[in-house]
Amino acid sequence: MAHGQPSPGGLTKLRGRRAECAVLDALTAGARTGEGQALVLRGEAGVGKTALLEYLVETAPEFELVRATGVESEMELAFAGLHQLCAPMLDRMARIPAPQRDALKVVFGLTAGPPPDRFLIGLAVLSLLSEVADERPLLCVIDDAQWLDRASAQTLAFVARRLFAEPVGLVFAAREPGEQLGGLQQLEVTGLPEGDAHALLGSVVRFLLDERVRDRIVAETRGNPLALLELPRGLTAPQLAGGLGLLDAQALPGRIEESFLRRLEAFPDDTRLLLVVAAAEPIGDPLLVWGAAERLGIEASALTAAETDGLLAIGQRVTFRHPLVRSAVYRSASLPERRSVHLALAEATDRRLDPDRRAWHLASAAAGPDEDVASELE
């Protein structure tokens, strides 16, 4: 986690997050007794929202867990985020009312039909979550919710306002929630308290550094944990003597991305290309990533450098150290690289089971207008 340390029992103790963790503990406690609740964690990039989501997951091991992550490049693809969240639960669709089931089948491209009513889609998702939660409490975790497509955000907000007596916890993390999630309960996540920020900085800057310089770095980052961990990386005492030179909050995500980009430059070409494949594949499916990698001639050994540096892990899911790693990787790729990666992902995607995502990858791989791809998208 971005600013945690192991604690007895295997859980991660987060520095300076006692109040936030207490709110999350209360949410899962309510879900265990059948009192459903939704929450939006709001805060700037790198401030620790993802770490809090991981804390939530670790402290609720008995919950059924489903996850989704908003993807900037999928914001125009209706219901893409909802598909991520619901895909692991679709085997329970037979248990929900037929009109709702039919609506979801159309939305997810499982059957043909006219666009269903949005109200019916919302009821269908609520019923689906309820069916899953009948077996054991359900935890739904959505990271980078600011990049959810509008249709998914509207549907999930509809569901969030109607959990009531369901053993379900629905938690979003977003830089800015947007109007769709604006009416839900929010918890603002800010920088670490000064003492915790100093301790975190000391864990990465092991050499002697003037106390006033340390104070300045903490002040410039405003206690942002990821900035404290990443921006001083690889810098010497003389280089840090003037602080980090951050000007405002808007510059912070860009500076963190630059730090990740410097680390990418040291990787072999195959490792960097594998990272681009993982960044371009939005649902975190390792089979799709390795299928595309094979088509690009990337060996499995290419993963070693990225795993060793802690930027990427490929297990049951494909996970980046932080969403900013993913965006930095994707933006660092040249246009020809992106097109070749999306084409490989399209070829690795099942034409029958996932036609919409395959068409989306083909569209991203196209060098210009393509009538065949346009027909598939339509």
N, C-alpha and C positions, 0 to 999 in steps of 0.2 A: 504493500500500500504506500501511497505517496508520502505519508508522514506518520507512519505507525511503527510499532516495535512489538515483537512477539511477547506474549504473556502466558502464564501457566494455563494449561488447558488447550493451547493451540490457537486461541483467538488473538486478534491483533488489537493492541491498545493504542488508541489514537491520541496524540498529544493535543491538549487544549480543547478537546471536543466533548467534555462531559455533558454539557447541556444538550448538544445536538444528539448525542447517543441516547440520552434519557428520553428524548422525544421519539426516537426510533424504537426504543425498547417498549414505550407505551403503545406504539402502533401495533407491534407484534403481539403484545399482551392482550390488546383488545381483539385482534383477529383470532387468537386462540380461544376466546370465549364467545366468538360469533359476532363481534362488533366490528364490522368492516370499516375501513378508513382509507382515505387517500391523502397524499402529501406531496408537495412540490418543494424540492431542495433548490434554492435559487442562489446563484453566486457567480463570480467571474471565473474565467478559465483557470484551471490549476489550483483553485482555492480549497479543494478537498471534497467535492461532491461525490466523485467516483469512489474515493476511499470510504466515505460514509455509506454508500450503497453496498460496498463489499463488507463493511462491518455489519450491516443489516442482514445480509445473506449468511454470514458466518454465525450470527447469533440466533438464527432461526433454522437449524438443520432439519427439524422435523417437518418443515413446510414444503409443499410442492413449489418448485421455483420455475418461473418462466421469465425470459428476459428479452429486451429489444434495445436497439440503439438507433437513434435518429441519424440519418446519413444525408449530408448536405446535397449530394448529387441526386438523391431520390426524392427531394421535396416536391417535385412535380409529378411523381408517380403515385396516384391515388391509392390509398390503403396499403402502401408498401410497409409502413411501420406496423400496422395492425397485423399484417400477414406474418411478420417476424414474431410477434408476440403470440399469436394464436396457432401457428403451425404445429408446435408440439402437442396441442390439445385437440387437433381435428379428428382424432379417432373417437372422441366423445360426441361428435356432432349428431350422431343418430339419436341421442337422448333428448335433444331439445325440440321444441315444437316445429312442425313441418314448415310453416311459412318462414320462420326464422332460419331454419336450416337451409332452405332454398335460397334465401337472401345471401347467406354467407357463401354458399357454393358459387353463386354468380360473381360475387365480389372477388373471390379468390381464384376465379377462372376454372373452377371444377366442373361447371356446367354452363350452357348458354342460356341467355334470357335477357329481358330488358333490365336497365339499371334499377335495383330495388330501392325502396323508400329508406332514407337515412335513419328514421326512427326505428324501423324494423331491424336494421343492421345493429344499431345500438342495443336493442333488446336481445338480439341473438348473441352478441358478445357477452352481455350480462348473464344470460342463461348458461352459456358455455363455461364461464368462470364459476358460476354457482354449481354446475355439475361436477367440475373438477374438485371444488372445495368441499363437496359432500364426502369425499374420501379422506382428505386431510386438509388442514389450512393451506391456503394458496397465497404465495407472494409474487407479485408482478413488479418487475424492476425495469424502468425505462430510462436509459442514460441519453445525454445529448438531446433532450426532448425539444429543444429550440429548433431542431432540424427535422422534426416529424412532418410528414406531409399533412396538409390541412384536414383532409378527410379522416385520417387516423387520429389526429389530435382532437377533433370534434367528437369522434366516437368514444375515445377513451375518457374524455371529460364527461360525456353523457353517462358512461358507466360509473365513473368515480363519484358522481353525485347521487348514485342510487345503490351503493353497496349496503348501507344500513345494517341489516342483520345477517350479512354474509361473512363467513370466516375468511375474509380476503383483505390483504394489504396491497395497495397500489401506490407505488412511489416513483415519482419522476425526478430527474435532475436536469436542470436547464440553466443556461446563462441568463436568458430572459424568457420567461414562460410563454409569452405571446397571449393574444386575446382569448384563444380557445381554452387555455388552462388558467386564465387570470382569476377566475372565481373560486378556485380551489384553495384549501388551506396551504399556506406557504411557510417555509422556514428559511430565513436568509442565512447563508453560510459566508462568513467574513474571514479575514486573515487571522492567523493565530495570535493569541496574547503575546506580549513582548518576551516574557520569560521563555515560553515554549518555542517561539521563533528563534531566539538566540540558541537554544539547545539544539534545534534542528539544524541550524546553520553550522554549529560546532561539529555535528556528526559528519559533515562533508568537507569542511575546511579544517584540516587537522594541524596546519602550521600556525605559528604565532601571527596574530593579526591585531593591529591596534584596535582597542575597544571602541574608539570613535568611528573607525571604519566599519566595524561590525554593526554598530548602531545605525550607521547610514544605510548599509545594505538592508537591514531589517526594515528601516523606514521606507526605502525606495520600493521594496517589494510589498510593503503594507502587510507583511506576515503571510504572503501567499506561499503555501508549502511547496508547490511544484517549482516556483521560481527560486526559492531558497535552496532546493535540492539540485536544480539543473543549471541555473545560470553561473554559479561559481565553478562548475565542473571544469577541470583542466586548466584553470587560471592560476597564476602564481601570486604571491603576496604583493609584488610591485604592480602587477596588473589590476589587482583588486584595491590598491591603495586609494584610488579615486572613486571607489564605489562602483556601481553597475551602470550609472548614467541613465537610469530610467526616467522618463519625463512625465508620463501619465498612465492611467489605467488602460487606455486603449493600446498603448505600445506593448503591454505586458505579454499577451498571447503571442505576438509576433516575435518578441525576444526569446520566449521559451521555444518556439518552433525553430528559430535560428540555432539554438543550442542543440536541438535534436538533429538538425541538418548537418552540423559539424561532425556529429558522431556517425552519420550515414556515410560521409565522405571517406571514412576509413574502411568501409566494408568492401569485400570483393563484389564484382559486378553481379554475379549470380545471387548473392545475398540481397543486394539492393533491389534487384528485379523481383525476387520473391516477396520482399516487403511491399512492393508496388502491387503485386497480385493480391496480397492479403488486404491491402488498403482499398482496392477496387472492388472487392467481394463483400457486399454489405451485410450478409447474414451470418458471417463467422462460421461457415461450413468447411471443415478441414478437407472433406472429400473433393469439394469443388476447387479449393485452393491447390491441392496436390494434383488434381486432374489438369488444371490449367498450367501448373508448373511443369508437368511432364510434357505437355504440348510445346512449351517454350524451351525445353531441353535443360531445365533446372534440376539438379540433383538434390536429394534429400539432405545431403551434407551442407547445403547452402544455409540451412536454418541455424547451424551451430553458432556462427558469429552473432546473429541477432539474439539468440537465446542467452548467450554468454554475456552480452551487453545489457540484457534485461529489457529489450525493446519489444520483442514479439515472442509469444508462446503459442504453439500449435498442439493442442491435445484434443479433448472432446469438442472444444470450441477454439476458434482463432481469436486471440486476444492481444491487443497492444497494451503497452505499459500505461498509456494515457491517450484519450482521443486526439490530443494535439500531436502525438507521434504519427497517428494515422493521417491527419490532414497535412502534416509536414511532408510525409513520404509521398503522398499522392501529388501534391503541388510541385514537388521536386522533379517528378518524372517529365520527360519531354512528351510532346504530343504524339509522336510516332510510338513511343513506349506505351503510353496509355492506350492507344488504339490496338496495339498488338496484344496487350494484356486483356483488354475487354473482349477481343475476338477469341482468345484462348478460353476465357471464362464462358463465353457464349457456347463454344464447342463442347465444353465440359458440362453444360447445363442440360438437363433432360428436356427435350423438346415437348414431350407429352405431359410431364408432371409440372413443369414450371415454364410455360410458354411466355408469360409476361416478362419474367426476369431475363430469359434468354433474348427476347426481343429488345429489352432495354440495353443489354450488353452489346448486341449487334448495332444498335443505334449509336452507342458511345464509340464503337469501333469504326463507324462509317466516316469516310473522308469528306463526304458531301451528301446531298440528297440521294436517297436510295429508295426506289419504289417498292422493292420487295420488303425491305425493313419497315417502311411506312405501313404496308399492308399488315405485317405481323403486329406492329404496335396497335393499329386500329382494331 
